[in-house]
Amino acid sequence: MTVDDKSLKNKITRLENELFEKQKEIIELKSQLKPQLVQNYMFLTVGEKEINLSEMFGNKSDLIVVHNMGVSCPYCTMWADGFNGLLQHLENRAGFAVVSPDAPDIQYEFAQERGWRFTMYSSVRSTFSNDFGFKNEDGWLPGVSTFHRNSDGAIFNVQNAYFGPGDLFCSVWHLFDLLDSGTEEWHPMLNY
């Protein structure tokens, strides 16, 4: 290893440590935000059956809801594929659901094709995604919202975060960053 390589590796290590510390600081700051009381939104599931946000918690007091743009989005599909692999860990800690604007029958068919084990809900007749900033005049946005349910049944929105290439919610980006040419403008596809 040359002196320049050693210097560069030391700088990379220092920056990675700084990034880790900044991430911890962001988590701490976000934890200080006051949770916001929300309504018990209604969604649709297979057979056009109505289900409320409160039912998504199952027997947990916390809930993770992924905002998915639907079957036409290869990025959202990639994130969902990753969550499928983590499902048992996620559900051990909190309720977990994926919400998209697609009709329930379209969601069900796509989930079956992908082998997804998590439950999907349609927000097509709800203001849910719009109210949390995951739908605007340009369309739908991917991301996640977390909720807490008090013992009296009141539901609070705890945090929200958007998804995007290179985010912390999908390990693919970080693994590709370690390759010789990085992502090289790589984009996920629905089928390979």
mmCIF file of the C-alpha atoms, coordinates in Angstrom:
data_MODEL
# 
_entry.id   MODEL 
# 
loop_
_atom_site.group_PDB 
_atom_site.id 
_atom_site.type_symbol 
_atom_site.label_atom_id 
_atom_site.label_alt_id 
_atom_site.label_comp_id 
_atom_site.label_asym_id 
_atom_site.label_entity_id 
_atom_site.label_seq_id 
_atom_site.pdbx_PDB_ins_code 
_atom_site.Cartn_x 
_atom_site.Cartn_y 
_atom_site.Cartn_z 
_atom_site.occupancy 
_atom_site.B_iso_or_equiv 
_atom_site.pdbx_formal_charge 
_atom_site.auth_seq_id 
_atom_site.auth_comp_id 
_atom_site.auth_asym_id 
_atom_site.auth_atom_id 
_atom_site.pdbx_PDB_model_num 
ATOM 1   C CA . MET A 1 1   ? 0.000   0.000   0.000   1.00 0.00 ? 1   MET A CA 1 
ATOM 2   C CA . THR A 1 2   ? 1.391   3.389   -0.977  1.00 0.00 ? 2   THR A CA 1 
ATOM 3   C CA . VAL A 1 3   ? 1.445   6.432   1.300   1.00 0.00 ? 3   VAL A CA 1 
ATOM 4   C CA . ASP A 1 4   ? -1.280  8.001   -0.848  1.00 0.00 ? 4   ASP A CA 1 
ATOM 5   C CA . ASP A 1 5   ? -3.468  4.868   -0.515  1.00 0.00 ? 5   ASP A CA 1 
ATOM 6   C CA . LYS A 1 6   ? -2.980  4.796   3.263   1.00 0.00 ? 6   LYS A CA 1 
ATOM 7   C CA . SER A 1 7   ? -3.824  8.498   3.526   1.00 0.00 ? 7   SER A CA 1 
ATOM 8   C CA . LEU A 1 8   ? -6.907  8.032   1.365   1.00 0.00 ? 8   LEU A CA 1 
ATOM 9   C CA . LYS A 1 9   ? -8.080  5.011   3.392   1.00 0.00 ? 9   LYS A CA 1 
ATOM 10  C CA . ASN A 1 10  ? -7.597  6.956   6.641   1.00 0.00 ? 10  ASN A CA 1 
ATOM 11  C CA . LYS A 1 11  ? -9.655  9.839   5.241   1.00 0.00 ? 11  LYS A CA 1 
ATOM 12  C CA . ILE A 1 12  ? -12.411 7.424   4.137   1.00 0.00 ? 12  ILE A CA 1 
ATOM 13  C CA . THR A 1 13  ? -12.494 5.826   7.602   1.00 0.00 ? 13  THR A CA 1 
ATOM 14  C CA . ARG A 1 14  ? -12.673 9.253   9.267   1.00 0.00 ? 14  ARG A CA 1 
ATOM 15  C CA . LEU A 1 15  ? -15.519 10.365  6.989   1.00 0.00 ? 15  LEU A CA 1 
ATOM 16  C CA . GLU A 1 16  ? -17.428 7.078   7.521   1.00 0.00 ? 16  GLU A CA 1 
ATOM 17  C CA . ASN A 1 17  ? -17.138 7.588   11.291  1.00 0.00 ? 17  ASN A CA 1 
ATOM 18  C CA . GLU A 1 18  ? -18.349 11.189  10.949  1.00 0.00 ? 18  GLU A CA 1 
ATOM 19  C CA . LEU A 1 19  ? -21.272 10.027  8.819   1.00 0.00 ? 19  LEU A CA 1 
ATOM 20  C CA . PHE A 1 20  ? -22.184 7.401   11.426  1.00 0.00 ? 20  PHE A CA 1 
ATOM 21  C CA . GLU A 1 21  ? -22.084 10.044  14.177  1.00 0.00 ? 21  GLU A CA 1 
ATOM 22  C CA . LYS A 1 22  ? -24.209 12.453  12.095  1.00 0.00 ? 22  LYS A CA 1 
ATOM 23  C CA . GLN A 1 23  ? -26.752 9.684   11.503  1.00 0.00 ? 23  GLN A CA 1 
ATOM 24  C CA . LYS A 1 24  ? -26.973 9.097   15.258  1.00 0.00 ? 24  LYS A CA 1 
ATOM 25  C CA . GLU A 1 25  ? -27.442 12.851  15.764  1.00 0.00 ? 25  GLU A CA 1 
ATOM 26  C CA . ILE A 1 26  ? -30.273 12.927  13.185  1.00 0.00 ? 26  ILE A CA 1 
ATOM 27  C CA . ILE A 1 27  ? -31.983 9.992   14.924  1.00 0.00 ? 27  ILE A CA 1 
ATOM 28  C CA . GLU A 1 28  ? -31.716 11.796  18.269  1.00 0.00 ? 28  GLU A CA 1 
ATOM 29  C CA . LEU A 1 29  ? -33.123 15.036  16.833  1.00 0.00 ? 29  LEU A CA 1 
ATOM 30  C CA . LYS A 1 30  ? -36.010 13.206  15.135  1.00 0.00 ? 30  LYS A CA 1 
ATOM 31  C CA . SER A 1 31  ? -36.856 11.499  18.430  1.00 0.00 ? 31  SER A CA 1 
ATOM 32  C CA . GLN A 1 32  ? -37.462 14.949  19.914  1.00 0.00 ? 32  GLN A CA 1 
ATOM 33  C CA . LEU A 1 33  ? -40.229 15.765  17.416  1.00 0.00 ? 33  LEU A CA 1 
ATOM 34  C CA . LYS A 1 34  ? -43.677 15.643  18.979  1.00 0.00 ? 34  LYS A CA 1 
ATOM 35  C CA . PRO A 1 35  ? -45.877 12.825  17.568  1.00 0.00 ? 35  PRO A CA 1 
ATOM 36  C CA . GLN A 1 36  ? -49.049 14.095  15.862  1.00 0.00 ? 36  GLN A CA 1 
ATOM 37  C CA . LEU A 1 37  ? -52.524 12.698  16.546  1.00 0.00 ? 37  LEU A CA 1 
ATOM 38  C CA . VAL A 1 38  ? -54.034 11.229  13.365  1.00 0.00 ? 38  VAL A CA 1 
ATOM 39  C CA . GLN A 1 39  ? -57.412 9.933   12.287  1.00 0.00 ? 39  GLN A CA 1 
ATOM 40  C CA . ASN A 1 40  ? -58.187 6.242   11.920  1.00 0.00 ? 40  ASN A CA 1 
ATOM 41  C CA . TYR A 1 41  ? -57.774 6.155   8.125   1.00 0.00 ? 41  TYR A CA 1 
ATOM 42  C CA . MET A 1 42  ? -59.673 3.620   6.018   1.00 0.00 ? 42  MET A CA 1 
ATOM 43  C CA . PHE A 1 43  ? -58.001 1.409   3.401   1.00 0.00 ? 43  PHE A CA 1 
ATOM 44  C CA . LEU A 1 44  ? -59.085 -1.393  1.093   1.00 0.00 ? 44  LEU A CA 1 
ATOM 45  C CA . THR A 1 45  ? -57.802 -4.948  1.062   1.00 0.00 ? 45  THR A CA 1 
ATOM 46  C CA . VAL A 1 46  ? -58.529 -8.040  -1.044  1.00 0.00 ? 46  VAL A CA 1 
ATOM 47  C CA . GLY A 1 47  ? -62.214 -8.310  -1.957  1.00 0.00 ? 47  GLY A CA 1 
ATOM 48  C CA . GLU A 1 48  ? -62.635 -4.535  -1.498  1.00 0.00 ? 48  GLU A CA 1 
ATOM 49  C CA . LYS A 1 49  ? -62.878 -5.164  2.249   1.00 0.00 ? 49  LYS A CA 1 
ATOM 50  C CA . GLU A 1 50  ? -62.425 -2.002  4.319   1.00 0.00 ? 50  GLU A CA 1 
ATOM 51  C CA . ILE A 1 51  ? -59.802 -1.938  7.052   1.00 0.00 ? 51  ILE A CA 1 
ATOM 52  C CA . ASN A 1 52  ? -58.801 0.876   9.385   1.00 0.00 ? 52  ASN A CA 1 
ATOM 53  C CA . LEU A 1 53  ? -55.318 2.055   10.280  1.00 0.00 ? 53  LEU A CA 1 
ATOM 54  C CA . SER A 1 54  ? -55.880 0.857   13.851  1.00 0.00 ? 54  SER A CA 1 
ATOM 55  C CA . GLU A 1 55  ? -56.319 -2.725  12.609  1.00 0.00 ? 55  GLU A CA 1 
ATOM 56  C CA . MET A 1 56  ? -52.905 -2.704  10.888  1.00 0.00 ? 56  MET A CA 1 
ATOM 57  C CA . PHE A 1 57  ? -51.144 -2.627  14.271  1.00 0.00 ? 57  PHE A CA 1 
ATOM 58  C CA . GLY A 1 58  ? -52.216 -6.167  15.081  1.00 0.00 ? 58  GLY A CA 1 
ATOM 59  C CA . ASN A 1 59  ? -51.179 -6.803  18.689  1.00 0.00 ? 59  ASN A CA 1 
ATOM 60  C CA . LYS A 1 60  ? -48.365 -4.213  18.574  1.00 0.00 ? 60  LYS A CA 1 
ATOM 61  C CA . SER A 1 61  ? -48.389 -0.623  19.792  1.00 0.00 ? 61  SER A CA 1 
ATOM 62  C CA . ASP A 1 62  ? -46.138 0.525   16.928  1.00 0.00 ? 62  ASP A CA 1 
ATOM 63  C CA . LEU A 1 63  ? -46.689 0.363   13.178  1.00 0.00 ? 63  LEU A CA 1 
ATOM 64  C CA . ILE A 1 64  ? -44.484 0.850   10.105  1.00 0.00 ? 64  ILE A CA 1 
ATOM 65  C CA . VAL A 1 65  ? -46.347 1.790   6.919   1.00 0.00 ? 65  VAL A CA 1 
ATOM 66  C CA . VAL A 1 66  ? -44.432 1.870   3.644   1.00 0.00 ? 66  VAL A CA 1 
ATOM 67  C CA . HIS A 1 67  ? -45.803 4.234   0.994   1.00 0.00 ? 67  HIS A CA 1 
ATOM 68  C CA . ASN A 1 68  ? -45.348 2.341   -2.276  1.00 0.00 ? 68  ASN A CA 1 
ATOM 69  C CA . MET A 1 69  ? -46.070 3.997   -5.629  1.00 0.00 ? 69  MET A CA 1 
ATOM 70  C CA . GLY A 1 70  ? -47.546 0.804   -7.047  1.00 0.00 ? 70  GLY A CA 1 
ATOM 71  C CA . VAL A 1 71  ? -46.816 -1.979  -9.502  1.00 0.00 ? 71  VAL A CA 1 
ATOM 72  C CA . SER A 1 72  ? -45.466 0.318   -12.213 1.00 0.00 ? 72  SER A CA 1 
ATOM 73  C CA . CYS A 1 73  ? -42.526 1.525   -10.101 1.00 0.00 ? 73  CYS A CA 1 
ATOM 74  C CA . PRO A 1 74  ? -39.379 -0.652  -10.240 1.00 0.00 ? 74  PRO A CA 1 
ATOM 75  C CA . TYR A 1 75  ? -37.783 1.327   -7.396  1.00 0.00 ? 75  TYR A CA 1 
ATOM 76  C CA . CYS A 1 76  ? -40.732 0.740   -5.064  1.00 0.00 ? 76  CYS A CA 1 
ATOM 77  C CA . THR A 1 77  ? -40.715 -2.910  -6.095  1.00 0.00 ? 77  THR A CA 1 
ATOM 78  C CA . MET A 1 78  ? -37.028 -3.205  -5.162  1.00 0.00 ? 78  MET A CA 1 
ATOM 79  C CA . TRP A 1 79  ? -37.625 -1.646  -1.743  1.00 0.00 ? 79  TRP A CA 1 
ATOM 80  C CA . ALA A 1 80  ? -40.576 -3.985  -1.178  1.00 0.00 ? 80  ALA A CA 1 
ATOM 81  C CA . ASP A 1 81  ? -38.465 -6.992  -2.206  1.00 0.00 ? 81  ASP A CA 1 
ATOM 82  C CA . GLY A 1 82  ? -35.987 -5.988  0.506   1.00 0.00 ? 82  GLY A CA 1 
ATOM 83  C CA . PHE A 1 83  ? -38.655 -5.554  3.169   1.00 0.00 ? 83  PHE A CA 1 
ATOM 84  C CA . ASN A 1 84  ? -40.004 -8.989  2.300   1.00 0.00 ? 84  ASN A CA 1 
ATOM 85  C CA . GLY A 1 85  ? -36.661 -10.485 3.350   1.00 0.00 ? 85  GLY A CA 1 
ATOM 86  C CA . LEU A 1 86  ? -36.704 -8.533  6.620   1.00 0.00 ? 86  LEU A CA 1 
ATOM 87  C CA . LEU A 1 87  ? -40.370 -9.160  7.398   1.00 0.00 ? 87  LEU A CA 1 
ATOM 88  C CA . GLN A 1 88  ? -39.966 -11.497 10.370  1.00 0.00 ? 88  GLN A CA 1 
ATOM 89  C CA . HIS A 1 89  ? -37.601 -9.017  12.043  1.00 0.00 ? 89  HIS A CA 1 
ATOM 90  C CA . LEU A 1 90  ? -39.867 -6.062  11.323  1.00 0.00 ? 90  LEU A CA 1 
ATOM 91  C CA . GLU A 1 91  ? -43.020 -7.811  12.549  1.00 0.00 ? 91  GLU A CA 1 
ATOM 92  C CA . ASN A 1 92  ? -41.271 -8.950  15.714  1.00 0.00 ? 92  ASN A CA 1 
ATOM 93  C CA . ARG A 1 93  ? -40.929 -5.290  16.674  1.00 0.00 ? 93  ARG A CA 1 
ATOM 94  C CA . ALA A 1 94  ? -43.964 -3.575  15.091  1.00 0.00 ? 94  ALA A CA 1 
ATOM 95  C CA . GLY A 1 95  ? -46.925 -3.986  12.813  1.00 0.00 ? 95  GLY A CA 1 
ATOM 96  C CA . PHE A 1 96  ? -45.866 -3.698  9.174   1.00 0.00 ? 96  PHE A CA 1 
ATOM 97  C CA . ALA A 1 97  ? -47.888 -2.853  6.072   1.00 0.00 ? 97  ALA A CA 1 
ATOM 98  C CA . VAL A 1 98  ? -47.348 -1.597  2.539   1.00 0.00 ? 98  VAL A CA 1 
ATOM 99  C CA . VAL A 1 99  ? -49.825 0.910   1.101   1.00 0.00 ? 99  VAL A CA 1 
ATOM 100 C CA . SER A 1 100 ? -50.159 1.825   -2.572  1.00 0.00 ? 100 SER A CA 1 
ATOM 101 C CA . PRO A 1 101 ? -52.723 3.536   -4.823  1.00 0.00 ? 101 PRO A CA 1 
ATOM 102 C CA . ASP A 1 102 ? -53.309 0.316   -6.783  1.00 0.00 ? 102 ASP A CA 1 
ATOM 103 C CA . ALA A 1 103 ? -56.618 -1.521  -6.487  1.00 0.00 ? 103 ALA A CA 1 
ATOM 104 C CA . PRO A 1 104 ? -56.489 -4.455  -4.021  1.00 0.00 ? 104 PRO A CA 1 
ATOM 105 C CA . ASP A 1 105 ? -56.818 -7.128  -6.721  1.00 0.00 ? 105 ASP A CA 1 
ATOM 106 C CA . ILE A 1 106 ? -53.860 -5.643  -8.643  1.00 0.00 ? 106 ILE A CA 1 
ATOM 107 C CA . GLN A 1 107 ? -51.821 -5.493  -5.417  1.00 0.00 ? 107 GLN A CA 1 
ATOM 108 C CA . TYR A 1 108 ? -52.669 -9.088  -4.554  1.00 0.00 ? 108 TYR A CA 1 
ATOM 109 C CA . GLU A 1 109 ? -51.722 -10.436 -7.980  1.00 0.00 ? 109 GLU A CA 1 
ATOM 110 C CA . PHE A 1 110 ? -48.436 -8.512  -8.028  1.00 0.00 ? 110 PHE A CA 1 
ATOM 111 C CA . ALA A 1 111 ? -47.563 -9.560  -4.460  1.00 0.00 ? 111 ALA A CA 1 
ATOM 112 C CA . GLN A 1 112 ? -48.184 -13.202 -5.401  1.00 0.00 ? 112 GLN A CA 1 
ATOM 113 C CA . GLU A 1 113 ? -45.903 -12.890 -8.447  1.00 0.00 ? 113 GLU A CA 1 
ATOM 114 C CA . ARG A 1 114 ? -43.142 -11.352 -6.313  1.00 0.00 ? 114 ARG A CA 1 
ATOM 115 C CA . GLY A 1 115 ? -43.541 -13.776 -3.407  1.00 0.00 ? 115 GLY A CA 1 
ATOM 116 C CA . TRP A 1 116 ? -44.233 -10.960 -0.965  1.00 0.00 ? 116 TRP A CA 1 
ATOM 117 C CA . ARG A 1 117 ? -45.420 -12.123 2.448   1.00 0.00 ? 117 ARG A CA 1 
ATOM 118 C CA . PHE A 1 118 ? -46.428 -8.768  3.916   1.00 0.00 ? 118 PHE A CA 1 
ATOM 119 C CA . THR A 1 119 ? -49.937 -7.381  3.737   1.00 0.00 ? 119 THR A CA 1 
ATOM 120 C CA . MET A 1 120 ? -50.747 -4.669  1.224   1.00 0.00 ? 120 MET A CA 1 
ATOM 121 C CA . TYR A 1 121 ? -53.505 -2.116  1.485   1.00 0.00 ? 121 TYR A CA 1 
ATOM 122 C CA . SER A 1 122 ? -54.944 0.260   -1.083  1.00 0.00 ? 122 SER A CA 1 
ATOM 123 C CA . SER A 1 123 ? -55.151 3.953   -0.276  1.00 0.00 ? 123 SER A CA 1 
ATOM 124 C CA . VAL A 1 124 ? -57.035 4.685   -3.496  1.00 0.00 ? 124 VAL A CA 1 
ATOM 125 C CA . ARG A 1 125 ? -60.127 5.996   -1.626  1.00 0.00 ? 125 ARG A CA 1 
ATOM 126 C CA . SER A 1 126 ? -58.219 7.684   1.191   1.00 0.00 ? 126 SER A CA 1 
ATOM 127 C CA . THR A 1 127 ? -56.373 10.966  1.752   1.00 0.00 ? 127 THR A CA 1 
ATOM 128 C CA . PHE A 1 128 ? -53.742 9.043   3.748   1.00 0.00 ? 128 PHE A CA 1 
ATOM 129 C CA . SER A 1 129 ? -50.792 9.395   1.335   1.00 0.00 ? 129 SER A CA 1 
ATOM 130 C CA . ASN A 1 130 ? -51.656 12.998  0.554   1.00 0.00 ? 130 ASN A CA 1 
ATOM 131 C CA . ASP A 1 131 ? -51.993 13.936  4.237   1.00 0.00 ? 131 ASP A CA 1 
ATOM 132 C CA . PHE A 1 132 ? -48.513 12.599  5.017   1.00 0.00 ? 132 PHE A CA 1 
ATOM 133 C CA . GLY A 1 133 ? -46.834 14.218  2.002   1.00 0.00 ? 133 GLY A CA 1 
ATOM 134 C CA . PHE A 1 134 ? -46.494 11.095  -0.172  1.00 0.00 ? 134 PHE A CA 1 
ATOM 135 C CA . LYS A 1 135 ? -48.853 12.343  -2.880  1.00 0.00 ? 135 LYS A CA 1 
ATOM 136 C CA . ASN A 1 136 ? -48.878 15.731  -4.530  1.00 0.00 ? 136 ASN A CA 1 
ATOM 137 C CA . GLU A 1 137 ? -49.883 17.335  -7.823  1.00 0.00 ? 137 GLU A CA 1 
ATOM 138 C CA . ASP A 1 138 ? -47.025 15.472  -9.570  1.00 0.00 ? 138 ASP A CA 1 
ATOM 139 C CA . GLY A 1 139 ? -48.139 12.052  -8.311  1.00 0.00 ? 139 GLY A CA 1 
ATOM 140 C CA . TRP A 1 140 ? -47.101 9.583   -5.657  1.00 0.00 ? 140 TRP A CA 1 
ATOM 141 C CA . LEU A 1 141 ? -43.834 9.495   -3.690  1.00 0.00 ? 141 LEU A CA 1 
ATOM 142 C CA . PRO A 1 142 ? -42.224 6.510   -1.949  1.00 0.00 ? 142 PRO A CA 1 
ATOM 143 C CA . GLY A 1 143 ? -41.381 6.503   1.725   1.00 0.00 ? 143 GLY A CA 1 
ATOM 144 C CA . VAL A 1 144 ? -42.376 5.377   5.175   1.00 0.00 ? 144 VAL A CA 1 
ATOM 145 C CA . SER A 1 145 ? -44.504 6.602   8.073   1.00 0.00 ? 145 SER A CA 1 
ATOM 146 C CA . THR A 1 146 ? -44.362 5.246   11.597  1.00 0.00 ? 146 THR A CA 1 
ATOM 147 C CA . PHE A 1 147 ? -47.184 5.305   14.112  1.00 0.00 ? 147 PHE A CA 1 
ATOM 148 C CA . HIS A 1 148 ? -47.783 4.627   17.795  1.00 0.00 ? 148 HIS A CA 1 
ATOM 149 C CA . ARG A 1 149 ? -51.099 3.569   19.313  1.00 0.00 ? 149 ARG A CA 1 
ATOM 150 C CA . ASN A 1 150 ? -51.731 4.507   22.946  1.00 0.00 ? 150 ASN A CA 1 
ATOM 151 C CA . SER A 1 151 ? -53.573 2.212   25.339  1.00 0.00 ? 151 SER A CA 1 
ATOM 152 C CA . ASP A 1 152 ? -56.719 4.348   24.817  1.00 0.00 ? 152 ASP A CA 1 
ATOM 153 C CA . GLY A 1 153 ? -56.576 3.645   21.046  1.00 0.00 ? 153 GLY A CA 1 
ATOM 154 C CA . ALA A 1 154 ? -55.371 7.109   19.982  1.00 0.00 ? 154 ALA A CA 1 
ATOM 155 C CA . ILE A 1 155 ? -52.992 6.886   17.004  1.00 0.00 ? 155 ILE A CA 1 
ATOM 156 C CA . PHE A 1 156 ? -50.006 9.186   16.581  1.00 0.00 ? 156 PHE A CA 1 
ATOM 157 C CA . ASN A 1 157 ? -47.742 9.724   13.582  1.00 0.00 ? 157 ASN A CA 1 
ATOM 158 C CA . VAL A 1 158 ? -44.202 9.492   14.956  1.00 0.00 ? 158 VAL A CA 1 
ATOM 159 C CA . GLN A 1 159 ? -41.930 9.930   11.922  1.00 0.00 ? 159 GLN A CA 1 
ATOM 160 C CA . ASN A 1 160 ? -41.981 10.142  8.115   1.00 0.00 ? 160 ASN A CA 1 
ATOM 161 C CA . ALA A 1 161 ? -39.149 9.655   5.621   1.00 0.00 ? 161 ALA A CA 1 
ATOM 162 C CA . TYR A 1 162 ? -38.889 9.635   1.851   1.00 0.00 ? 162 TYR A CA 1 
ATOM 163 C CA . PHE A 1 163 ? -37.193 6.899   -0.169  1.00 0.00 ? 163 PHE A CA 1 
ATOM 164 C CA . GLY A 1 164 ? -34.768 7.638   -2.979  1.00 0.00 ? 164 GLY A CA 1 
ATOM 165 C CA . PRO A 1 165 ? -31.674 6.193   -4.636  1.00 0.00 ? 165 PRO A CA 1 
ATOM 166 C CA . GLY A 1 166 ? -28.856 5.913   -2.107  1.00 0.00 ? 166 GLY A CA 1 
ATOM 167 C CA . ASP A 1 167 ? -31.118 6.102   0.958   1.00 0.00 ? 167 ASP A CA 1 
ATOM 168 C CA . LEU A 1 168 ? -30.603 4.077   4.127   1.00 0.00 ? 168 LEU A CA 1 
ATOM 169 C CA . PHE A 1 169 ? -33.706 1.953   3.513   1.00 0.00 ? 169 PHE A CA 1 
ATOM 170 C CA . CYS A 1 170 ? -32.249 -0.139  0.685   1.00 0.00 ? 170 CYS A CA 1 
ATOM 171 C CA . SER A 1 171 ? -28.887 -1.866  0.993   1.00 0.00 ? 171 SER A CA 1 
ATOM 172 C CA . VAL A 1 172 ? -28.522 -2.384  -2.775  1.00 0.00 ? 172 VAL A CA 1 
ATOM 173 C CA . TRP A 1 173 ? -27.210 1.165   -3.258  1.00 0.00 ? 173 TRP A CA 1 
ATOM 174 C CA . HIS A 1 174 ? -24.500 0.812   -0.624  1.00 0.00 ? 174 HIS A CA 1 
ATOM 175 C CA . LEU A 1 175 ? -23.334 -2.531  -1.975  1.00 0.00 ? 175 LEU A CA 1 
ATOM 176 C CA . PHE A 1 176 ? -23.165 -1.142  -5.517  1.00 0.00 ? 176 PHE A CA 1 
ATOM 177 C CA . ASP A 1 177 ? -21.188 1.859   -4.224  1.00 0.00 ? 177 ASP A CA 1 
ATOM 178 C CA . LEU A 1 178 ? -18.445 -0.614  -3.290  1.00 0.00 ? 178 LEU A CA 1 
ATOM 179 C CA . LEU A 1 179 ? -18.139 -1.872  -6.887  1.00 0.00 ? 179 LEU A CA 1 
ATOM 180 C CA . ASP A 1 180 ? -15.479 -0.590  -9.284  1.00 0.00 ? 180 ASP A CA 1 
ATOM 181 C CA . SER A 1 181 ? -17.862 1.689   -11.180 1.00 0.00 ? 181 SER A CA 1 
ATOM 182 C CA . GLY A 1 182 ? -20.488 2.210   -8.469  1.00 0.00 ? 182 GLY A CA 1 
ATOM 183 C CA . THR A 1 183 ? -24.084 2.216   -9.625  1.00 0.00 ? 183 THR A CA 1 
ATOM 184 C CA . GLU A 1 184 ? -22.915 3.329   -13.094 1.00 0.00 ? 184 GLU A CA 1 
ATOM 185 C CA . GLU A 1 185 ? -26.360 4.895   -13.559 1.00 0.00 ? 185 GLU A CA 1 
ATOM 186 C CA . TRP A 1 186 ? -27.940 1.521   -12.786 1.00 0.00 ? 186 TRP A CA 1 
ATOM 187 C CA . HIS A 1 187 ? -31.722 1.456   -12.374 1.00 0.00 ? 187 HIS A CA 1 
ATOM 188 C CA . PRO A 1 188 ? -33.854 -1.370  -11.013 1.00 0.00 ? 188 PRO A CA 1 
ATOM 189 C CA . MET A 1 189 ? -36.232 -3.198  -13.340 1.00 0.00 ? 189 MET A CA 1 
ATOM 190 C CA . LEU A 1 190 ? -39.474 -5.021  -12.661 1.00 0.00 ? 190 LEU A CA 1 
ATOM 191 C CA . ASN A 1 191 ? -38.056 -8.127  -14.374 1.00 0.00 ? 191 ASN A CA 1 
ATOM 192 C CA . TYR A 1 192 ? -34.484 -9.155  -15.209 1.00 0.00 ? 192 TYR A CA 1 
# 
